[in-house]
Amino acid sequence: MSRVRFPDGFHWGSATASYQIEGAWDADGKGESIWDRFAHTPGRVRNGDTGDVACDSYRRWRDDIALMKGLGHTSYRFSIAWPRIQPAGKGAPNSKGLEHYGRLVDALLAAGIRPLPTLYHWDLPQALEDDGGWPNRDLAGRFADYAEIVTKALGDRVKHWILLNEPAIFTTIGYLAGHHAPGRKSRDDFLRATHTVNLAQGLSFRAVKSVHPNACVGTAFSMSPCEPESDDAADAAAAERWHAFFNDWYLSTALRGRYPDAFVSGPPLDRMDVRDGDMDLVRAELDFIGINLYTRTIVRAQPRDPNLGATPVGSARDGQGPRTDFGWEVWPDSLHEMVLRVTKDYGPRPIEITENGCSYADGPDANGTVRDERRIDFLRGYLGALARAIEAGADVRGYHAWSLLDNFEWAEGMAQRFGLVHVDFASQKRTIKESGRWYARVAAENGFDG
Ligand code: IFM
């Protein structure tokens, strides 16, 4: 057994998102979000679950901060609900919304926890979806206005910001697959949405910096190492295109000012509505790269597909890693590989692991203990892989377990539990899982015996 160590000052934290934990969906002047509308539409979310109450954290946030403090967390990634700040997505801010997040930030700082807010974790004001949503390029400017409002209110205390959560996921699942809010299924809407999101990233980056030039600003990118299905050169090329689209489409634009080589015949700039001067606007010299990582992706060449010429054939190879309750493979090397790939392509540049975690349904036993050994094994594996990447030269500054609490897992409703802390959704009782205690020891010792 050898000691797995992390650099001094490494941040140990957890992550949540507003719609997934806050509840209070129409309190204190909050506007309707696309997730309120989607979850209130029968048939969209498993079991008809909604985020109306979720973990009730809009009211119980003091308890949640006390939990984190007790567990020795030093960073908390949460998100700000845009419709609490601008109920219709534009115009004057709602002071009650800003006050709520101001109190949260003050209490985090008082507890010695770094606030790491995300400006957009998928709860778009419904009024902006009614105006065309992300496929409407005007949304980029609206998002920058909102970013400026929030930075002016909190930027004296918040030093690290995340602009967007997983642009590749919310555009694909929300506008192409239709499985998430707003539930559209249109390739053209989707392609335009990807470009608006890139514009929004560039404009909001500058909006935050115009208020606080020294703020550290990044985005949380969904990332998954793409492996060719076979040794065939065509599969290898297809895997690289898949990587370019799903891992790099919002990073290459920011840091290099160009779309990566994802499409067989080049990026469909007309269908994306890319205009003169846009590629200057999308640029953003991000201060750190946020990585959200859950699975790897196995890719096969698909010559008949005129877009990426590739198709994913799964997120695991038969018979390899064990599966979580979501069916996702546990494969720690994927974190090692992804962090080193990003370091090779864009480094040296600070990286934050902004999400990583697993869903298991374990609940309290007769003694009230939640024995989630499988989550401890998961964390041990992924943290070990991360430590190896740091040793190999990656500049990783923090790790955020997804999630602090069991919460509303989007189209899966309450069916998938990712928390370090178990939540009884009927009583709102919180119970720290054994994994939460194990992770607290790792945070306290800045390492563990591997
Ligand atoms: O719950 C989500 C989170 O909102 C975004 N990243 C993936 C998590 C697990 O599916």
Residues whose N, C-alpha, C, O or C-beta is under 5 A from the ligand:
A	BS01	IFM	A17
